[in-house]
Amino acid sequence: MIDLGQLPALTPAQRAKLIYREARAELAQGLWRAALGEQDKRENPLVARAPDTRLGRLEAVLALVTKGGEGYRSLELPPAGRTEPALEASAASAPFVAEKGDLRAEALGANSRFAEAISRAADRAGIPASALACIVDAEAAKGHDGTWNVHSRNPRSSAAGLGQFLSGTWESEAERPGTWLNGEARRRGWLNSNGKVTAAARSSLLALRYDPEASIQATADYARGNLLRLEKAGVRVGESVESIARAAYLGHHLGPGDAAKFLSNGLDQARAKRLLEAQIGRAVALRHVAAIGNPADAHRQWLNSYIDRRIDPSRYA
């Protein structure tokens, strides 16, 4: 998401693109309100809500374009997703952000309706949109026509939603300052004075995994955080969209700790066996291990093969 304060530096074509995105987003939100009604929207935890602002974000963009960017501070609009300054600063300086990886909505096929949400989340988090699309496509369960199932649920774990977040990871992201989910949890009063999810709010928070906007935004934040953690652990992510996509997916799929070990061939046999069984089931995992010779190599071969098939950002760029 482009910061509104940067509008004066944009070219006319870039401004037009920004206005188009904001108009599409606002139209979509208006249609949800019209279809569900304000009362239904308040009671349904699975319906995405835009952050409250004093003015609509589209009106703010148009006002700033016509005024040449003057008066930005007087509008007092928070960045989309209530991203905190610390996260924005890291996004601007991280070594792995080099190529934007623009997303073509038509390349998503049956999932083109999610293109705007993916672009918003990717722009805000500072990762390539095509890389984010790869992660969601690899994680979400699909219908017969390839449509992502927003109610995806892994029967072997607590993973749920388009991003297949485990309950504990989702809760941690809600408590992590600077994330979209943290801002939303604060807005809804789900955090206590120490910034922790309250017991009463936990079920509502976990239900939000089935909201596609929330899941996509959280996937972008989690990818960003994992890439930074991998770099901090000494793993060179690289600057191409493909290398960013693969590293971000490994972080999402394994968690940053196991991802760093995987990339350095440091996963022990017991952990590799557990991870493989969690993904493909115990019976199939045992057959893989028997064929390959040991759990670590079997897990590595399976996961690398899966990534080769599924993590290809060029499909969406």
Secondary structure, 3 states (H helix, E strand, C coil): CCCHHHHHHCCHHHHHHHHHHHHHHHHHHHHHHHHHHHHHHHHCCCCCCCCCCCCCHHHHHHHHHHHCCCCHHHHCCCCHHHCCHHHHHHHHHCCCCCCCCCCCHHHHHHHHHHHHHHHHHHHHHCCCHHHHHHHHHHHCCECCCCCECCCCECCCCCCECCCCECHHHHHHHHHCCCCHHHHHHHHCCCECCCCCECHHHHHHHHHHHHCHHHHHHHHHHHHHHHHHHHHHCCCCCCCCHHHHHHHHHHHHHHCHHHHHHHHCCCCCHHHHHHHHHHHHCHHHHHHHHHHHCCHHHHHHHHHHHHHHHHCCHHHCC
